Amino acid sequence: MSTTKMWCLVSQPNSVVLDVEVDQRANGQECLEKVCEKLCIDHSEKDYFGLQYRGNKGENLWLNMRNRIEKQLSGPQPLRFQLRVKFFVQPHMLLQDTTRHQFYLQVYYELKIKKLLVSDEEQLVKIMALISQAEHGNQANSEQQILSYQNLIQGIAFCSDEIITNLAYEHSKYRGMPRRSAEYRVVQEASLLPSYGMEYHEAKNEANEDIVVGVGPEGVLIYDTNMTEISRFPYPIVQKAIHNSKKCLLYVFAEDGETTHEEFKMVSLKAAIALYRSITEMHTFFRCDTINMDSEVFSQVSQNLKDVLASIFLKESNSVGMNYVFDVQHTFREVYDSTKRKMFMSQQGLDGQGHSESEMDATCDNREMSVCEEYKRQLEKFQESLICRVCMDKDISTVLCPCGHMVCCNECAERLEECPVCRTMINTVQGVFFPAIVTAANR
């Protein structure tokens, strides 16, 4: 008997669409894993990503990876999603080139839709030059190159002759830089922007004024419609967030120690839940060391009235129709550590060979100790090579000319007539100066 399939189209930030088929009863995680498999994103770094879709009122909603897809959205197939970075970690924590590439695509996309705002023109030119190096390669003095600059800057900033000239000059600095290095540098520069990693939600405040609620790795920020910051609430002063129908409430500690609250009116119930989820998941992912499986964030579920009645009258399991409220299953520290360990084990050929976790930990520890011992031996050998070969006491500080050997200190060199290594007559003695770190290591 054939299993009914669900057809999904998943678009990347660069508009490339992936065709994915999953089981009719599949949850979001199965769809994401198939997408990541096609993009060669393996290990735990898939936790940085999510699948977005549009709600009935235009809301941007995250597909809950732990719940069945058919319970979250309906409509004719194919179902359409967007692969997006959900948690923007710092670039140095990205261990795979494929993951860095997706972060780059997301940054480039957010620059074009003005979600990532760059107020400093010098920084904007630098980012655009790195994107140009990633997209088009080395700078060339041609009309085609100028046209590519104009297309690149269009929609992001005002395209003037001055900014094109500055962009061409900045681009010339990166000649020879590989594409993946340029992409990584783009993400590095973007990570310095205040809006890096922010998720925005349109809402109304208690006075019924339009506002934008930004949720990021450090806290919750409130903006007016011109994206001017009104107030900010770092996570340490946030007591809790709740949602009530179409409203989301944020309880924070005031300076006098009392608890106050901010009320956000959303366009729909789904939008209110999305903001509630965003605050809780963002805080958990970036601020917690680990997620306890018994914690509310991991285990909180909801169940609609229809499914409750079904479980009572049809004598089905009480878990029928239950959906997890939160999607986050790991913190960024857990994702980084897990990815690093799996990559190490893969490199050492230990994956899929039936080793227990304790055995793999012991193997890792033994290999790390062996590596440390080898580094120590190399360092000792290096330190010995910096000692004068004549007196065996002082540091090497000269080069003998014309043979070029560096074997002795200045005092010994003054007493030599020929090189002790190759026996070439010494014409001159040139002093040399090692970097401070080398001198310190030798001492």
VMD Tcl script that draws the C-alpha trace (Angstrom):
set ca {
  {0.00 0.00 0.00}
  {1.54 3.28 -1.09}
  {1.96 6.09 1.41}
  {0.40 9.42 0.48}
  {3.05 12.06 -0.06}
  {3.03 15.77 0.60}
  {4.66 18.03 -1.99}
  {6.57 21.06 -0.70}
  {8.43 23.81 -2.54}
  {11.13 25.47 -0.41}
  {12.78 28.66 -1.67}
  {16.20 29.83 -0.54}
  {17.00 33.53 0.02}
  {18.51 33.66 -3.51}
  {15.14 32.49 -4.94}
  {16.42 29.03 -5.86}
  {13.54 26.60 -5.18}
  {13.97 23.07 -3.83}
  {11.39 20.37 -4.49}
  {10.79 18.16 -1.42}
  {8.42 15.27 -0.83}
  {7.53 14.07 2.67}
  {4.96 11.74 4.18}
  {1.43 13.14 4.55}
  {1.74 12.89 8.34}
  {5.30 14.25 8.52}
  {6.33 16.90 11.00}
  {8.28 20.02 10.11}
  {11.62 18.50 11.13}
  {11.41 15.84 8.41}
  {10.90 18.50 5.76}
  {13.78 20.63 7.07}
  {16.11 17.62 7.21}
  {15.38 16.76 3.57}
  {16.10 20.37 2.58}
  {19.36 20.37 4.56}
  {20.32 17.05 3.00}
  {19.94 18.54 -0.48}
  {22.07 21.52 0.55}
  {24.68 19.30 2.29}
  {24.01 20.94 5.66}
  {24.61 18.10 8.05}
  {25.29 17.60 11.76}
  {23.56 19.87 14.25}
  {23.94 23.16 12.37}
  {20.50 22.65 10.85}
  {19.21 23.96 14.21}
  {20.14 27.47 13.06}
  {17.54 27.27 10.28}
  {13.77 27.20 10.02}
  {10.98 27.14 7.46}
  {8.74 30.18 7.15}
  {5.34 30.53 5.53}
  {2.69 33.22 5.12}
  {-0.40 33.26 7.31}
  {-3.86 34.16 6.06}
  {-3.33 37.81 7.06}
  {0.17 38.14 5.65}
  {1.98 37.19 8.85}
  {5.45 35.66 8.59}
  {5.16 32.46 10.64}
  {7.73 29.83 11.53}
  {6.78 26.22 10.89}
  {7.02 24.33 14.18}
  {9.52 21.55 13.51}
  {8.09 19.29 16.21}
  {4.46 19.31 15.01}
  {2.81 17.79 11.96}
  {2.82 20.05 8.90}
  {-0.83 19.39 8.05}
  {-1.87 20.68 11.50}
  {-0.14 24.02 10.94}
  {-1.26 25.08 7.49}
  {-3.64 23.86 4.85}
  {-4.38 24.50 1.22}
  {-3.68 22.92 -2.15}
  {-0.30 21.40 -2.79}
  {2.46 22.20 -3.30}
  {2.89 23.83 0.11}
  {5.31 26.72 -0.10}
  {7.99 27.56 2.46}
  {11.04 29.76 2.67}
  {14.29 28.41 4.11}
  {15.57 31.11 6.44}
  {18.16 31.55 9.17}
  {16.20 31.55 12.41}
  {19.04 32.03 14.90}
  {21.88 34.31 13.76}
  {24.92 33.18 15.72}
  {28.27 34.93 15.45}
  {30.18 33.94 12.27}
  {33.11 32.34 14.10}
  {30.71 29.70 15.46}
  {29.80 28.45 11.97}
  {31.86 25.34 11.29}
  {30.66 24.32 7.83}
  {31.08 26.12 4.51}
  {27.54 25.18 3.46}
  {26.13 26.81 6.60}
  {28.22 29.95 6.10}
  {26.95 30.14 2.52}
  {23.32 30.07 3.68}
  {24.06 32.78 6.26}
  {25.63 34.85 3.47}
  {22.57 34.39 1.24}
  {20.32 35.44 4.12}
  {22.41 38.55 4.89}
  {22.44 39.57 1.22}
  {18.66 39.05 1.01}
  {18.00 41.10 4.16}
  {20.15 43.93 2.83}
  {18.07 44.02 -0.36}
  {14.74 44.11 1.49}
  {16.19 46.66 3.98}
  {15.70 44.44 6.98}
  {19.41 44.82 7.68}
  {20.02 48.56 7.91}
  {23.48 50.05 7.35}
  {23.63 53.70 8.38}
  {27.37 54.19 7.84}
  {28.21 54.65 4.15}
  {31.80 53.47 4.58}
  {30.63 50.21 6.12}
  {27.99 49.80 3.42}
  {30.62 50.23 0.67}
  {32.82 47.63 2.35}
  {29.98 45.10 2.55}
  {28.94 45.77 -1.05}
  {32.54 45.36 -2.26}
  {32.81 42.00 -0.51}
  {29.49 40.90 -2.03}
  {30.77 41.97 -5.45}
  {33.91 39.87 -4.91}
  {31.75 36.90 -3.88}
  {29.32 37.27 -6.78}
  {31.55 38.44 -9.65}
  {35.15 37.74 -8.68}
  {38.07 40.15 -9.11}
  {37.49 43.80 -9.90}
  {37.74 44.72 -13.59}
  {37.80 48.19 -15.14}
  {34.96 47.70 -17.60}
  {31.48 48.97 -18.33}
  {30.08 45.56 -17.39}
  {31.68 45.89 -13.94}
  {30.15 49.34 -13.43}
  {26.75 47.95 -14.43}
  {27.14 45.14 -11.90}
  {27.85 47.73 -9.18}
  {24.71 49.65 -10.12}
  {22.59 46.50 -10.01}
  {24.16 45.53 -6.70}
  {23.53 48.83 -4.97}
  {20.06 49.35 -6.45}
  {17.38 49.20 -3.77}
  {19.94 49.14 -0.96}
  {21.24 52.72 -1.15}
  {21.17 55.77 -3.41}
  {23.33 54.98 -6.43}
  {25.58 58.02 -6.97}
  {28.82 58.37 -8.98}
  {30.71 58.83 -5.72}
  {29.47 55.60 -4.16}
  {30.22 53.67 -7.38}
  {33.78 55.06 -7.39}
  {34.28 54.17 -3.73}
  {32.83 50.73 -4.35}
  {35.20 50.08 -7.26}
  {38.20 51.19 -5.20}
  {37.17 49.04 -2.21}
  {36.51 46.05 -4.47}
  {40.03 46.29 -5.91}
  {41.43 45.61 -2.41}
  {40.02 42.09 -2.40}
  {41.65 40.85 -5.60}
  {42.44 37.16 -5.28}
  {40.11 36.57 -2.36}
  {38.23 33.25 -2.80}
  {34.46 33.34 -2.99}
  {33.83 31.52 0.29}
  {36.26 33.86 2.11}
  {34.41 36.88 0.72}
  {31.07 35.39 1.80}
  {32.37 34.82 5.31}
  {33.67 38.39 5.49}
  {30.22 39.68 4.47}
  {28.64 37.81 7.38}
  {31.37 39.13 9.69}
  {30.66 42.72 8.70}
  {26.89 42.19 8.96}
  {27.28 40.76 12.47}
  {28.51 44.20 13.61}
  {25.19 45.81 12.65}
  {22.63 46.42 15.43}
  {19.91 44.73 13.37}
  {21.87 41.50 12.85}
  {19.75 38.57 14.01}
  {16.66 40.65 14.73}
  {13.19 39.28 13.99}
  {10.53 41.94 13.45}
  {6.81 41.80 14.25}
  {4.27 44.48 13.30}
  {1.95 45.38 16.18}
  {0.00 48.15 17.90}
  {0.68 49.46 21.41}
  {-1.88 50.20 24.13}
  {-2.50 53.63 22.55}
  {-3.37 51.82 19.30}
  {-0.30 53.26 17.54}
  {1.56 51.24 14.92}
  {4.87 49.93 16.20}
  {7.46 47.29 15.29}
  {8.64 44.79 17.91}
  {12.20 43.55 17.32}
  {13.29 40.34 19.02}
  {17.00 39.54 18.97}
  {19.77 37.67 20.78}
  {20.12 40.38 23.46}
  {16.53 41.38 24.15}
  {13.32 42.98 22.88}
  {13.34 46.39 21.17}
  {10.40 48.64 20.29}
  {10.50 50.85 17.17}
  {8.15 53.30 15.53}
  {7.16 52.81 11.89}
  {10.31 54.70 10.76}
  {12.44 52.13 12.64}
  {13.49 54.69 15.25}
  {14.10 52.96 18.55}
  {11.56 53.86 21.26}
  {12.60 51.51 24.06}
  {14.52 48.32 24.72}
  {14.20 45.51 27.23}
  {17.31 43.34 27.70}
  {16.53 39.73 28.65}
  {17.88 40.08 32.25}
  {14.99 42.45 33.09}
  {12.32 40.43 31.25}
  {10.28 38.43 33.73}
  {8.00 36.57 31.33}
  {6.02 36.79 28.10}
  {2.47 35.53 27.63}
  {-0.14 35.69 24.90}
  {-3.87 36.19 25.36}
  {-5.95 35.89 22.21}
  {-4.52 38.47 19.76}
  {-2.42 40.19 22.41}
  {1.10 39.47 23.59}
  {2.18 40.78 27.00}
  {5.77 41.35 28.07}
  {6.39 41.65 31.83}
  {9.59 43.45 32.80}
  {11.26 44.66 35.98}
  {11.30 48.46 36.35}
  {14.16 50.41 37.94}
  {12.32 50.54 41.28}
  {12.02 46.76 41.32}
  {8.31 46.74 40.51}
  {6.91 44.71 37.59}
  {5.42 46.57 34.63}
  {4.11 45.23 31.36}
  {4.06 46.15 27.69}
  {1.03 45.15 25.63}
  {1.28 44.36 21.92}
  {-1.89 43.98 19.84}
  {-1.31 41.67 16.88}
  {-3.22 41.22 13.63}
  {-4.23 37.65 14.48}
  {-3.99 34.92 17.10}
  {-1.24 33.24 15.07}
  {0.73 36.49 15.00}
  {0.43 36.83 18.80}
  {1.64 33.25 19.28}
  {4.48 33.92 16.83}
  {5.72 36.90 18.89}
  {5.32 34.92 22.13}
  {7.29 32.02 20.62}
  {9.95 34.33 19.22}
  {10.71 35.97 22.58}
  {10.81 32.66 24.45}
  {12.80 30.72 21.86}
  {15.30 33.52 21.20}
  {15.94 33.92 24.94}
  {16.31 30.17 25.43}
  {18.61 29.63 22.44}
  {21.03 32.45 23.21}
  {20.85 32.87 27.00}
  {20.61 29.32 28.35}
  {23.44 26.81 28.63}
  {21.23 23.80 28.00}
  {17.58 22.80 27.64}
  {16.19 20.41 30.23}
  {13.80 17.92 28.63}
  {11.44 18.42 31.58}
  {11.45 22.20 31.24}
  {8.36 24.13 30.17}
  {10.11 25.37 27.04}
  {10.76 21.82 25.86}
  {7.57 20.08 27.00}
  {4.76 22.68 26.88}
  {1.92 21.49 24.63}
  {-1.51 22.73 23.54}
  {-4.63 20.81 22.53}
  {-7.73 22.17 20.81}
  {-11.27 21.43 22.00}
  {-12.08 19.16 19.07}
  {-9.19 16.84 19.85}
  {-9.94 16.85 23.58}
  {-13.50 15.69 22.89}
  {-12.22 13.05 20.49}
  {-9.87 11.65 23.11}
  {-12.74 11.43 25.65}
  {-15.62 10.05 23.57}
  {-13.59 7.88 21.22}
  {-11.45 6.65 24.11}
  {-8.28 7.58 22.24}
  {-5.01 8.56 23.84}
  {-5.01 11.87 25.69}
  {-2.08 12.90 23.52}
  {-4.30 13.04 20.41}
  {-4.08 16.46 18.77}
  {-1.44 17.74 21.17}
  {1.01 20.19 19.64}
  {4.27 21.46 21.06}
  {4.16 25.19 21.71}
  {7.88 25.87 21.39}
  {10.21 24.70 18.67}
  {13.68 25.25 20.15}
  {15.31 22.00 21.24}
  {18.95 23.04 21.73}
  {20.89 26.13 22.76}
  {23.55 27.65 20.54}
  {26.26 26.25 22.84}
  {24.84 22.75 22.45}
  {24.63 23.12 18.67}
  {28.22 24.36 18.42}
  {29.64 21.68 20.73}
  {27.68 18.89 19.07}
  {28.71 19.96 15.56}
  {32.34 20.31 16.55}
  {32.38 16.86 18.16}
  {30.65 15.16 15.23}
  {32.99 16.78 12.71}
  {35.99 15.68 14.77}
  {34.70 12.11 15.03}
  {33.99 12.06 11.30}
  {37.51 13.23 10.51}
  {38.93 10.51 12.73}
  {36.80 7.84 11.05}
  {34.81 6.97 14.17}
  {31.31 7.65 12.87}
  {28.98 4.71 12.41}
  {31.34 2.16 13.94}
  {29.26 1.26 16.96}
  {31.18 3.31 19.50}
  {29.27 4.38 22.59}
  {29.24 8.04 23.59}
  {31.55 7.35 26.55}
  {33.98 5.48 24.28}
  {33.93 8.34 21.78}
  {34.53 10.85 24.59}
  {37.49 8.77 25.83}
  {38.84 8.47 22.28}
  {38.52 12.23 21.80}
  {40.31 12.89 25.08}
  {43.14 10.47 24.20}
  {43.57 11.98 20.75}
  {43.56 15.50 22.18}
  {46.24 14.50 24.70}
  {48.33 12.97 21.91}
  {47.99 16.13 19.85}
  {49.02 18.24 22.86}
  {52.08 16.05 23.44}
  {53.06 16.35 19.79}
  {52.70 20.14 19.91}
  {54.81 20.22 23.06}
  {57.59 18.22 21.37}
  {57.49 20.50 18.34}
  {57.67 23.58 20.57}
  {60.69 22.20 22.45}
  {62.38 21.42 19.14}
  {61.63 24.92 17.90}
  {63.02 26.49 21.09}
  {66.22 24.46 20.80}
  {66.70 25.66 17.22}
  {66.84 29.27 18.45}
  {69.88 28.64 20.68}
  {73.34 29.67 19.43}
  {75.07 26.59 17.93}
  {78.50 27.84 19.09}
  {78.12 28.80 22.78}
  {74.83 26.87 23.28}
  {73.75 29.56 25.72}
  {72.44 32.75 24.13}
  {69.70 33.29 21.55}
  {70.52 33.42 17.84}
  {70.70 37.07 16.82}
  {72.68 37.19 13.52}
  {72.66 35.97 9.94}
  {75.99 35.19 8.30}
  {76.55 36.63 4.83}
  {76.77 35.64 2.05}
  {75.69 32.07 2.94}
  {72.63 33.25 4.93}
  {72.83 30.75 7.80}
  {71.37 31.81 11.17}
  {73.28 29.77 13.74}
  {74.88 31.98 16.37}
  {74.62 34.99 18.63}
  {76.30 38.34 17.95}
  {79.29 37.71 20.27}
  {80.14 34.35 18.70}
  {79.70 35.72 15.17}
  {82.38 38.37 15.82}
  {84.91 35.60 16.54}
  {84.13 33.47 13.49}
  {85.91 33.68 10.11}
  {83.83 31.04 8.32}
  {80.32 29.63 8.70}
  {80.28 26.63 11.07}
  {77.65 24.96 8.88}
  {78.89 25.27 5.29}
  {82.46 26.62 5.85}
  {81.84 29.62 3.59}
  {84.02 32.65 4.38}
  {82.05 35.33 6.26}
  {82.05 38.76 4.61}
  {79.52 40.53 6.85}
  {77.32 39.78 9.85}
  {73.75 41.10 9.82}
  {71.70 41.39 13.00}
  {68.22 39.84 13.01}
  {65.26 40.50 15.28}
  {62.67 37.81 16.01}
  {59.08 38.68 16.90}
  {58.43 39.24 20.60}
  {56.30 36.10 20.86}
  {59.19 33.93 19.60}
  {61.65 35.49 22.01}
  {59.24 35.00 24.91}
  {58.71 31.34 23.95}
  {62.45 30.75 23.85}
  {62.91 32.18 27.35}
}
mol new
graphics top color blue
foreach p $ca { graphics top sphere $p radius 0.5 }
foreach p [lrange $ca 0 end-1] q [lrange $ca 1 end] { graphics top cylinder $p $q radius 0.2 }
display resetview
